[in-house]
């Protein structure tokens, strides 16, 4: 079973462009004991699993028109699961998703089960 490998170094926020970091800060605000995900406070110790999936893409004329205004490629959804709840962080870019996974690996005191691409973050069995 793959788990996020515990990180000894907090991820560098400077690795994200300012606009992308501003979005991350709106939906994910970590502190030592808990994290605010979409305005819900979640204790780090309660996080049991994270799942990263590619966001579905739409086809047809609507997708073409939307693609003219918004970058619709390479978007991901990150699910964070606790004992009783789930929090979804939708439509993340790859760098945002990697930053969030690294932050969870740094702050979470317990092993966190990971489902998703295994070449994004260090994993352990």
Backbone as CSV, one residue per row, in Angstrom:
resi,resn,N_x,N_y,N_z,CA_x,CA_y,CA_z,C_x,C_y,C_z
1,UNK,0.846,-1.177,0.000,0.000,0.000,0.000,0.892,1.241,0.000
2,UNK,0.713,2.124,-0.954,1.561,3.320,-0.991,1.071,4.400,-0.022
3,UNK,2.018,4.927,0.716,1.762,6.034,1.636,2.687,7.182,1.260
4,UNK,2.240,8.405,1.560,3.113,9.551,1.360,4.316,9.404,2.283
5,UNK,5.490,9.589,1.739,6.691,9.520,2.558,6.799,10.812,3.356
6,UNK,6.999,10.673,4.639,7.091,11.834,5.525,8.239,12.732,5.077
7,UNK,7.955,14.011,4.914,8.954,14.972,4.463,9.572,15.683,5.660
8,UNK,10.849,15.935,5.589,11.545,16.652,6.660,11.614,18.152,6.409
9,UNK,11.279,18.557,5.193,11.364,19.963,4.819,10.009,20.416,4.299
10,UNK,9.557,21.570,4.788,8.291,22.128,4.323,8.441,22.525,2.854
11,UNK,7.419,22.296,2.028,7.534,22.662,0.612,7.697,24.171,0.459
12,UNK,8.425,24.544,-0.562,8.747,25.945,-0.810,7.618,26.621,-1.568
13,UNK,6.967,27.575,-0.936,5.870,28.305,-1.578,6.368,29.131,-2.759
14,UNK,7.637,29.478,-2.767,8.190,30.268,-3.872,8.268,29.461,-5.167
15,UNK,8.077,28.143,-5.068,8.106,27.318,-6.283,6.842,27.508,-7.120
16,UNK,5.823,28.102,-6.536,4.576,28.368,-7.257,4.537,29.809,-7.744
17,UNK,4.018,30.038,-8.937,3.798,31.417,-9.366,2.834,32.113,-8.398
18,UNK,2.970,33.414,-8.197,2.141,34.124,-7.204,0.640,33.920,-7.387
19,UNK,0.170,33.897,-8.604,-1.269,33.720,-8.842,-1.740,32.336,-8.397
20,UNK,-0.925,31.322,-8.661,-1.288,29.963,-8.263,-1.192,29.806,-6.744
21,UNK,-0.201,30.447,-6.116,-0.075,30.374,-4.667,-1.244,31.087,-3.999
22,UNK,-1.724,32.173,-4.578,-2.870,32.882,-4.016,-4.097,31.978,-4.001
23,UNK,-4.297,31.202,-5.052,-5.432,30.273,-5.074,-5.265,29.184,-4.028
24,UNK,-4.063,28.647,-3.904,-3.810,27.621,-2.894,-4.101,28.181,-1.505
25,UNK,-3.664,29.395,-1.234,-3.887,29.998,0.086,-5.363,30.202,0.398
26,UNK,-6.187,30.382,-0.622,-7.629,30.557,-0.397,-8.306,29.261,0.032
27,UNK,-7.799,28.119,-0.407,-8.479,26.849,-0.131,-7.717,25.933,0.823
28,UNK,-6.472,26.277,1.146,-5.626,25.391,1.950,-4.712,26.253,2.805
29,UNK,-4.958,26.258,4.125,-4.175,27.099,5.029,-3.636,26.241,6.169
30,UNK,-2.373,25.783,6.077,-1.839,24.885,7.097,-1.294,25.628,8.313
31,UNK,-1.407,24.982,9.457,-0.716,25.407,10.668,-0.164,24.138,11.314
32,UNK,0.483,24.266,12.446,1.145,23.114,13.049,0.174,22.006,13.463
33,UNK,-1.001,22.366,13.978,-1.922,21.356,14.515,-3.029,20.958,13.557
34,UNK,-3.407,21.857,12.651,-4.533,21.586,11.760,-4.379,22.365,10.465
35,UNK,-5.250,22.044,9.539,-5.254,22.713,8.248,-6.678,23.150,7.939
36,UNK,-6.784,24.329,7.369,-8.096,24.808,6.937,-8.226,24.465,5.449
37,UNK,-9.184,23.569,5.156,-9.444,23.159,3.772,-10.850,23.622,3.428
38,UNK,-10.960,24.520,2.474,-12.268,25.059,2.079,-13.061,25.540,3.303
39,UNK,-12.401,26.280,4.188,-12.994,26.857,5.401,-13.386,25.834,6.459
40,UNK,-12.993,24.584,6.339,-13.215,23.567,7.370,-11.883,23.253,8.039
41,UNK,-11.861,23.276,9.356,-10.642,22.955,10.098,-10.513,21.434,10.227
42,UNK,-9.387,20.912,9.813,-9.122,19.474,9.833,-7.825,19.242,10.611
43,UNK,-7.880,18.481,11.701,-6.630,18.143,12.402,-5.737,17.276,11.507
44,UNK,-4.449,17.544,11.534,-3.532,16.763,10.700,-3.613,15.279,11.030
45,UNK,-3.759,14.961,12.295,-3.794,13.558,12.696,-5.027,12.825,12.181
46,UNK,-6.067,13.552,11.775,-7.295,12.920,11.282,-7.197,12.517,9.815
47,UNK,-6.244,13.072,9.087,-6.133,12.769,7.654,-5.618,11.345,7.482
48,UNK,-6.413,10.535,6.784,-6.056,9.134,6.574,-5.648,8.826,5.144
49,UNK,-6.220,9.557,4.186,-5.989,9.224,2.786,-6.099,10.471,1.933
50,UNK,-5.309,10.508,0.862,-5.451,11.526,-0.167,-5.523,10.816,-1.513
51,UNK,-6.299,11.391,-2.410,-6.468,10.806,-3.741,-6.348,11.908,-4.770
52,UNK,-5.512,11.683,-5.764,-5.307,12.643,-6.836,-5.795,12.022,-8.136
53,UNK,-6.707,12.708,-8.810,-7.233,12.217,-10.081,-7.208,13.338,-11.104
54,UNK,-7.098,12.959,-12.364,-7.168,13.934,-13.441,-8.599,14.425,-13.568
55,UNK,-8.751,15.722,-13.735,-10.085,16.290,-13.900,-10.623,15.894,-15.264
56,UNK,-11.899,15.541,-15.319,-12.466,15.178,-16.614,-12.492,16.387,-17.537
57,UNK,-12.336,16.111,-18.811,-12.391,17.187,-19.795,-13.640,17.033,-20.650
58,UNK,-14.201,18.145,-21.003,-15.399,18.141,-21.842,-14.986,18.230,-23.306
59,UNK,-15.816,17.736,-24.150,-15.565,17.826,-25.577,-16.556,18.774,-26.225
60,UNK,-16.412,18.952,-27.489,-17.368,19.749,-28.239,-17.016,21.223,-28.295
61,UNK,-17.948,21.978,-28.843,-17.746,23.406,-29.065,-17.576,24.177,-27.760
62,UNK,-18.318,23.783,-26.731,-18.200,24.463,-25.440,-16.790,24.395,-24.890
63,UNK,-16.148,23.250,-25.020,-14.786,23.091,-24.531,-13.807,23.953,-25.324
64,UNK,-14.040,24.074,-26.618,-13.173,24.907,-27.456,-13.287,26.366,-27.035
65,UNK,-14.514,26.826,-26.838,-14.732,28.216,-26.433,-14.124,28.469,-25.062
66,UNK,-14.356,27.560,-24.113,-13.788,27.714,-22.779,-12.269,27.703,-22.830
67,UNK,-11.695,26.875,-23.671,-10.248,26.792,-23.810,-9.619,28.061,-24.336
68,UNK,-10.400,28.903,-25.001,-9.881,30.185,-25.476,-9.614,31.146,-24.313
69,UNK,-10.340,30.960,-23.214,-10.253,31.887,-22.093,-9.552,31.302,-20.874
70,UNK,-9.602,30.011,-20.716,-9.054,29.353,-19.538,-8.220,28.167,-19.983
71,UNK,-7.083,27.984,-19.334,-6.270,26.805,-19.604,-6.976,25.594,-18.994
72,UNK,-7.521,24.747,-19.822,-8.298,23.605,-19.338,-7.504,22.299,-19.369
73,UNK,-6.239,22.357,-19.717,-5.446,21.131,-19.767,-4.746,20.911,-18.436
74,UNK,-4.421,19.681,-18.165,-3.661,19.318,-16.976,-4.261,19.879,-15.695
75,UNK,-5.500,19.534,-15.456,-6.171,19.914,-14.211,-6.440,18.653,-13.396
76,UNK,-6.384,18.795,-12.078,-6.507,17.648,-11.191,-7.416,17.989,-10.021
77,UNK,-8.010,16.950,-9.450,-8.806,17.082,-8.239,-8.065,16.321,-7.135
78,UNK,-7.961,16.939,-5.963,-7.320,16.301,-4.825,-8.364,16.081,-3.744
79,UNK,-8.559,14.828,-3.368,-9.476,14.486,-2.285,-8.685,14.211,-1.026
80,UNK,-9.126,14.803,0.079,-8.498,14.596,1.382,-9.548,13.943,2.267
81,UNK,-9.250,12.739,2.755,-10.231,11.950,3.494,-9.804,11.781,4.955
82,UNK,-10.755,12.004,5.851,-10.536,11.805,7.279,-11.432,10.667,7.739
83,UNK,-11.530,10.485,9.057,-12.367,9.409,9.577,-13.826,9.572,9.155
84,UNK,-14.310,10.805,9.133,-15.735,11.028,8.876,-16.036,11.890,7.652
85,UNK,-15.093,12.645,7.174,-15.379,13.624,6.126,-14.415,13.494,4.958
86,UNK,-14.792,14.153,3.898,-13.889,14.295,2.760,-13.920,15.750,2.326
87,UNK,-12.790,16.224,1.867,-12.672,17.563,1.317,-12.075,17.430,-0.070
88,UNK,-12.670,18.107,-1.020,-12.196,18.043,-2.396,-11.638,19.404,-2.783
89,UNK,-10.436,19.394,-3.320,-9.813,20.596,-3.863,-9.813,20.425,-5.384
90,UNK,-10.759,21.064,-6.073,-10.920,20.819,-7.508,-10.075,21.730,-8.387
91,UNK,-9.876,21.272,-9.605,-9.267,22.050,-10.678,-7.927,22.667,-10.314
92,UNK,-7.039,21.833,-9.816,-5.696,22.263,-9.472,-4.761,22.051,-10.652
93,UNK,-3.776,22.916,-10.781,-2.719,22.667,-11.754,-1.775,21.627,-11.168
94,UNK,-0.888,21.119,-11.981,0.050,20.102,-11.485,0.919,20.657,-10.369
95,UNK,1.436,21.873,-10.517,2.319,22.421,-9.479,1.558,22.678,-8.184
96,UNK,0.300,23.079,-8.279,-0.511,23.257,-7.073,-0.737,21.921,-6.382
97,UNK,-1.091,20.894,-7.144,-1.340,19.577,-6.565,-0.075,19.016,-5.921
98,UNK,1.072,19.158,-6.584,2.327,18.673,-6.010,2.644,19.411,-4.711
99,UNK,2.439,20.716,-4.690,2.694,21.496,-3.481,1.816,21.007,-2.329
100,UNK,0.533,20.789,-2.598,-0.386,20.342,-1.555,-0.018,18.956,-1.039
101,UNK,0.344,18.047,-1.932,0.757,16.712,-1.504,2.011,16.771,-0.636
102,UNK,2.959,17.615,-1.014,4.180,17.761,-0.231,3.894,18.397,1.125
103,UNK,2.953,19.337,1.168,2.581,19.955,2.448,1.933,18.928,3.368
104,UNK,1.075,18.100,2.829,0.435,17.055,3.640,1.487,16.071,4.144
105,UNK,2.427,15.700,3.278,3.494,14.783,3.691,4.365,15.401,4.780
106,UNK,4.508,16.694,4.783,5.321,17.373,5.797,4.588,17.485,7.137
107,UNK,3.328,17.898,7.102,2.614,18.198,8.335,1.944,16.985,8.994
108,UNK,1.454,16.040,8.220,0.674,14.930,8.783,1.551,14.044,9.668
109,UNK,1.151,13.837,10.928,1.974,13.027,11.828,1.807,11.526,11.614
110,UNK,0.708,11.117,11.006,0.424,9.697,10.781,0.619,9.355,9.309
111,UNK,0.850,8.077,8.987,0.939,7.684,7.581,-0.359,8.033,6.837
112,UNK,-0.218,8.574,5.635,-1.367,8.971,4.824,-1.350,8.131,3.554
113,UNK,-2.391,7.311,3.385,-2.519,6.459,2.204,-2.705,7.342,0.971
114,UNK,-2.033,6.996,-0.122,-2.076,7.813,-1.339,-2.574,6.985,-2.512
115,UNK,-3.524,7.549,-3.233,-3.992,6.969,-4.486,-3.760,8.022,-5.564
116,UNK,-3.049,7.638,-6.589,-2.774,8.576,-7.683,-1.477,8.205,-8.370
117,UNK,-0.977,9.096,-9.228,0.271,8.833,-9.931,1.427,8.680,-8.947
118,UNK,2.214,7.632,-9.091,3.260,7.374,-8.112,4.588,8.068,-8.417
119,UNK,4.631,8.912,-9.435,5.885,9.609,-9.734,5.828,11.097,-9.367
120,UNK,4.815,11.491,-8.626,4.661,12.912,-8.266,5.342,13.271,-6.972
121,UNK,5.216,12.405,-5.982,5.777,12.658,-4.650,6.415,11.367,-4.156
122,UNK,7.366,11.475,-3.242,7.973,10.260,-2.692,6.932,9.435,-1.927
123,UNK,6.975,8.126,-2.166,6.043,7.207,-1.522,6.814,6.136,-0.766
124,UNK,6.133,5.498,0.176,6.689,4.393,0.921,5.625,3.324,1.078
125,UNK,6.032,2.115,1.367,5.065,1.034,1.557,4.724,0.848,3.007
